[in-house]
Amino acid sequence: MTGIPQDEFRLRIRRMQEAMASAGLDGIMVYGDEYRKENLRYVSNFWPIFERGACCIPREGDAILAGAPEGEQYAREMSVWTDVRNIKEFACVSVPEEIDYPLAHFSSLREILGDTLRGGTRLGLIGMWDIPAPILERVRDAVPGVEIVDAAPIINALRLIKSPSEIACLREAGRQACIGYAKLLETSLPGNTETLAAGAAEGAARMAGAEGINFMLYGSGPRTATIIGRSTERIIEDGDMIMAALAVQYQGYVATVEYPFVAGQASEEQQRFLAVLFEAADVQLRYLHEGAISGEMVRAVKAVFRKHGMEAYDIYPPMHGIGLAEAESPYPSEDAVYPFQAGMCVNSDISLFGHPAGSNRIEEGFVVGKDGPESLTPYIRELCRTAIGV
């Protein structure tokens, strides 16, 4: 099974400890929950269910995983760290009642942060925008005189370039996503509902080994203009444009695929519209190599849209990074001046919305290489190649 080895998690912690020392921090707390899981999984491999979690990293030694009692056994099974402790602040997040756990052993924020900071007072927090305000206040109260510093730049820099193990996870997620999308194309037929096609795609990806579906976007006909709409019971009609994106998660890593197509017979106007998307995707590929300036790629894609008089339907940048989040750095604008680096993993997001022929996008995953890209979603790449006639 593809995955991240424990030695790599230890290397991540050592690198964070080195950065911690340079930044004058005495410890780091990485917050996460079921929905904002990426950073917590990066440092611990733990993905909470219902509850909250945090990985507390001292300047020296192993990390401490803080969680809640209902998920304690699961946390011990999943986490690479053996020091797992329960705190009441992280218990079930969806009910107002205080739940009694008579067999649980609880620690406290004061104890865990004390063992992390070891007399220091500068605490780096990763997840500043995710942690609930009441819990943040309890963190402040747990250590007298604590200074909380946003430490997100430390982990953002580490996550930018992917290791061979991370790329392998993304490659497997891409394989599963492609299997799901093949089933989606098979079931997106006139007479079927959007939910039937979307459900078939999700089921095929899960059966292929996916640990989760981050999202399934689906719109047919006029609903393609929703940009990120979910499937409904609408019946697909002949000639409907289909906008469907499937984001598949494996070992925490997410691959998203989307191929623009028409159910049944496409009109000439729809064919011309789709041809512009495919042309823009082909142009983008030329920039996915080490040293290419990211903003130049964005401008080149936009130039294709301008050439065909479609710039008014171009609503956001045509690429973003991928990894433990469906969208992460790099996320270049046309003014970006930084170069692509080998080992960056990116997803195309070639999109036009609001056009009279319909709305749609292309999404496929790549590893930026020294001389060019490796496709992480080869089924979608082949569909695009065939559509453009290369």
ChimeraX attribute file (.defattr): number of C-alpha atoms within 10 A of each C-alpha:
attribute: neighborCount
match mode: 1-to-1
recipient: residues
	/A:1	6
	/A:2	14
	/A:3	16
	/A:4	18
	/A:5	10
	/A:6	14
	/A:7	10
	/A:8	14
	/A:9	18
	/A:10	18
	/A:11	12
	/A:12	18
	/A:13	22
	/A:14	17
	/A:15	15
	/A:16	22
	/A:17	22
	/A:18	14
	/A:19	17
	/A:20	21
	/A:21	14
	/A:22	9
	/A:23	14
	/A:24	12
	/A:25	22
	/A:26	21
	/A:27	27
	/A:28	28
	/A:29	26
	/A:30	28
	/A:31	25
	/A:32	25
	/A:33	24
	/A:34	15
	/A:35	13
	/A:36	18
	/A:37	24
	/A:38	23
	/A:39	25
	/A:40	25
	/A:41	27
	/A:42	23
	/A:43	26
	/A:44	25
	/A:45	22
	/A:46	29
	/A:47	26
	/A:48	25
	/A:49	17
	/A:50	16
	/A:51	20
	/A:52	25
	/A:53	30
	/A:54	27
	/A:55	27
	/A:56	26
	/A:57	28
	/A:58	25
	/A:59	22
	/A:60	14
	/A:61	12
	/A:62	16
	/A:63	25
	/A:64	22
	/A:65	27
	/A:66	27
	/A:67	28
	/A:68	28
	/A:69	22
	/A:70	16
	/A:71	19
	/A:72	17
	/A:73	11
	/A:74	14
	/A:75	26
	/A:76	16
	/A:77	12
	/A:78	15
	/A:79	18
	/A:80	20
	/A:81	21
	/A:82	13
	/A:83	12
	/A:84	18
	/A:85	21
	/A:86	23
	/A:87	20
	/A:88	17
	/A:89	18
	/A:90	19
	/A:91	21
	/A:92	19
	/A:93	14
	/A:94	8
	/A:95	8
	/A:96	7
	/A:97	8
	/A:98	9
	/A:99	10
	/A:100	8
	/A:101	13
	/A:102	6
	/A:103	7
	/A:104	13
	/A:105	11
	/A:106	13
	/A:107	16
	/A:108	15
	/A:109	21
	/A:110	16
	/A:111	12
	/A:112	20
	/A:113	24
	/A:114	17
	/A:115	16
	/A:116	24
	/A:117	22
	/A:118	13
	/A:119	11
	/A:120	16
	/A:121	18
	/A:122	18
	/A:123	28
	/A:124	25
	/A:125	20
	/A:126	25
	/A:127	21
	/A:128	17
	/A:129	12
	/A:130	13
	/A:131	19
	/A:132	11
	/A:133	11
	/A:134	10
	/A:135	13
	/A:136	14
	/A:137	10
	/A:138	13
	/A:139	18
	/A:140	17
	/A:141	13
	/A:142	17
	/A:143	19
	/A:144	10
	/A:145	11
	/A:146	15
	/A:147	13
	/A:148	18
	/A:149	15
	/A:150	14
	/A:151	22
	/A:152	16
	/A:153	11
	/A:154	18
	/A:155	18
	/A:156	14
	/A:157	10
	/A:158	13
	/A:159	20
	/A:160	18
	/A:161	21
	/A:162	18
	/A:163	14
	/A:164	11
	/A:165	14
	/A:166	23
	/A:167	22
	/A:168	17
	/A:169	26
	/A:170	33
	/A:171	25
	/A:172	27
	/A:173	29
	/A:174	32
	/A:175	22
	/A:176	25
	/A:177	36
	/A:178	28
	/A:179	21
	/A:180	28
	/A:181	28
	/A:182	16
	/A:183	20
	/A:184	24
	/A:185	19
	/A:186	12
	/A:187	20
	/A:188	28
	/A:189	22
	/A:190	15
	/A:191	13
	/A:192	15
	/A:193	20
	/A:194	26
	/A:195	19
	/A:196	18
	/A:197	23
	/A:198	27
	/A:199	18
	/A:200	20
	/A:201	27
	/A:202	26
	/A:203	17
	/A:204	20
	/A:205	29
	/A:206	20
	/A:207	13
	/A:208	17
	/A:209	16
	/A:210	24
	/A:211	16
	/A:212	17
	/A:213	19
	/A:214	15
	/A:215	16
	/A:216	21
	/A:217	19
	/A:218	23
	/A:219	28
	/A:220	27
	/A:221	21
	/A:222	15
	/A:223	21
	/A:224	23
	/A:225	18
	/A:226	17
	/A:227	19
	/A:228	16
	/A:229	16
	/A:230	17
	/A:231	20
	/A:232	15
	/A:233	10
	/A:234	16
	/A:235	17
	/A:236	22
	/A:237	18
	/A:238	15
	/A:239	18
	/A:240	26
	/A:241	28
	/A:242	27
	/A:243	27
	/A:244	32
	/A:245	28
	/A:246	25
	/A:247	25
	/A:248	32
	/A:249	29
	/A:250	24
	/A:251	21
	/A:252	25
	/A:253	28
	/A:254	27
	/A:255	35
	/A:256	31
	/A:257	28
	/A:258	23
	/A:259	23
	/A:260	21
	/A:261	20
	/A:262	23
	/A:263	20
	/A:264	15
	/A:265	11
	/A:266	17
	/A:267	14
	/A:268	10
	/A:269	12
	/A:270	20
	/A:271	14
	/A:272	13
	/A:273	21
	/A:274	26
	/A:275	15
	/A:276	20
	/A:277	23
	/A:278	23
	/A:279	18
	/A:280	20
	/A:281	26
	/A:282	17
	/A:283	15
	/A:284	20
	/A:285	16
	/A:286	14
	/A:287	23
	/A:288	28
	/A:289	23
	/A:290	18
	/A:291	16
	/A:292	18
	/A:293	20
	/A:294	24
	/A:295	20
	/A:296	20
	/A:297	25
	/A:298	22
	/A:299	18
	/A:300	17
	/A:301	22
	/A:302	19
	/A:303	16
	/A:304	18
	/A:305	21
	/A:306	13
	/A:307	10
	/A:308	11
	/A:309	10
	/A:310	18
	/A:311	14
	/A:312	12
	/A:313	15
	/A:314	18
	/A:315	12
	/A:316	13
	/A:317	20
	/A:318	27
	/A:319	25
	/A:320	19
	/A:321	23
	/A:322	28
	/A:323	27
	/A:324	24
	/A:325	18
	/A:326	20
	/A:327	17
	/A:328	17
	/A:329	19
	/A:330	20
	/A:331	17
	/A:332	22
	/A:333	18
	/A:334	17
	/A:335	12
	/A:336	16
	/A:337	13
	/A:338	14
	/A:339	17
	/A:340	24
	/A:341	20
	/A:342	19
	/A:343	21
	/A:344	25
	/A:345	30
	/A:346	29
	/A:347	28
	/A:348	23
	/A:349	21
	/A:350	27
	/A:351	24
	/A:352	26
	/A:353	20
	/A:354	18
	/A:355	15
	/A:356	11
	/A:357	20
	/A:358	23
	/A:359	27
	/A:360	29
	/A:361	26
	/A:362	27
	/A:363	26
	/A:364	26
	/A:365	29
	/A:366	28
	/A:367	26
	/A:368	24
	/A:369	18
	/A:370	15
	/A:371	13
	/A:372	17
	/A:373	22
	/A:374	17
	/A:375	20
	/A:376	29
	/A:377	26
	/A:378	17
	/A:379	19
	/A:380	23
	/A:381	21
	/A:382	13
	/A:383	14
	/A:384	22
	/A:385	15
	/A:386	11
	/A:387	14
	/A:388	16
	/A:389	8
	/A:390	8
